[in-house]
Amino acid sequence: MGVGLCAGLVGCPDYAMLDGKACDELGRCLDGYVCDPDSSRCVRPGDGGLDGDGGPDGGDGVNPCLGPDGEPVSAACDGDALVQCQDGQEVDRQACPLGCMPDGNPPRCYRLAPSNLSGPAHNFVCRSSQPLVVEGQAELDTDRGEISIDGQSFDVERFVIVGQDDGPDIAVFDFTRIEIHPGASLIATGGNALALLACEELVCDGVLDASGSAGMMVGSGVGTRGRGGPGGYDGGDEDGGPGEGPGAGSGGEQADCEALFDSGGGGGAYGGAGGAGGEGGRAGDCFAERVPGGSVYGSAEIHPLVGGSGGGGGSDDAGGPGGGGGGAVQLGSGTIISIGPQGGVRVAGGGGAGGHDGLDSSAGGGGGAGGAVLLEAPMVSVRGFLAANGGGGGAGYGDNIRWSVFVAASGEDGAAGSQAAEGGPGEDLGGSGGMGAAAGNADAHYGQDAQNGGGGGGGAGRIRIHTRQGNLQLGAQCQISPSDDDGACSGLCSQGEVQRW
């Protein structure tokens, strides 16, 4: 293996791995050297540590290139290393990050078996000869399987859409390795969830973003609901339309006794509950009841691969549309996933729009829920961020006297970090939107009661990390949100052991 594959990987030494130097954490050395299993040092074939047949002694005096009957074999497993043989002598040795399969025909390294891809879909993995390197601004479409980098089309060799029983289809992209350079971004859109797979390393020193978009309202009173990220769900339309998805936020309502009083839309849910929309009207007299936010769904294992649900729209003809839910992203590598200090993965919910001051003023829309991040590799290092935060709710409009072109403040989109998205601040007769969920708060805040209520915030999404030993390396400044403790992996961030086949 060449020096280039060691660049940027956690645990790789800065010095060249020459004769007698330590092997790296995956048991690798420079070309022309092999890792001696006894000493974990790089040696040339034929040097110390080799048996009389010219092959490594396997640590127990046995030449792995000779079968039980003493006949030469073409390949063999020596612990977690795959040995290639010729005429009974070792000619190449490859470390197997997930272990070596001696019963393979011929023996081979175990490969990553990505979650949510079953049966024949596993045969799609590690068949590409194409790397994906993003140095600028790139866009990826999960419906068409297309990637563009700095406006130029990137010809994708390996793309397939895989169905799920209880979730959206998954757009699967297979590459030899994936690199997103510092300052670069890869924005994912489309209706299908996203699986990016690399047989070698996956290094994210830039930003991979598959977030939902915010609900929008303009001065003419025309609104646009937020769109879900890949595998996520759309927000509700203006005039109290409910959000979409299993944890959709309810649409706001208008008071039966008074058309001027409107409640805000409920926030979308996923791993955490969405906030209720604010009540509209005069409490105990004439009012539009508070509507609920969405309810929790899905599993900690992120099976199926599914994103966040959309927030409900605020009530009235020009209520604020709800924000879209964050998308669902699955990253897989056969060696290591490394999230650099300036890099990260963001699957945030979009903010709900503020209400419009129409013929009678309107309520704010609910924020979209955060989506899903699933990482699977023998080793995972996070020094940047993983963020699946909910969007903030939009504010209700604060004046029921006259028509104007003004729009109340929208809620913030979910952040790329651990900070909670603020709801739109209310004024006069308009209620403030609820905060979106983030960090240690799985459930979002409700919208404020007022004559025109604020929208509820979007609930938190889910994060799951699979490694060979069920643990991961965390940098001192990393941010994982949601998580019980800022910078750790707990609560709605969970860990497990990687699958192999």
Protein Blocks (a to p, Z undefined) as FASTA:
>chain_A
ZZklmgopahiafbdcdehiacdfkopacehiacdfklopacdehiahiafkopaehhno
pafkbcfkopacfbdcehjaccddeehiafbdcddfkopafkbccddddddddehiahjl
lmmgopafbdcddfbdcdddfklopaceehiacddfbdcddddfkbccddddddfbdcdd
ehiacddedjbdcddddfbdcddfbdcdfbdcdddddfkopacdddddehiacdddehhi
acedjkbccdddddfkbmkbccddddddfkbccdddddedjehiaccddddddddedjfk
lpacdddddddddedjkbccddddddddddddfkbccddfkbccdddddddddddddfbd
cdddddddddddddddfbdcdfbbcdddddddddddfbfkbgcfbdcdddddddedjbdc
dddddehjbccdddddehjlmbacdddddfbdcdddddddddddddfkopacddfkbccd
ddfbghiaehjbccdddddZZ
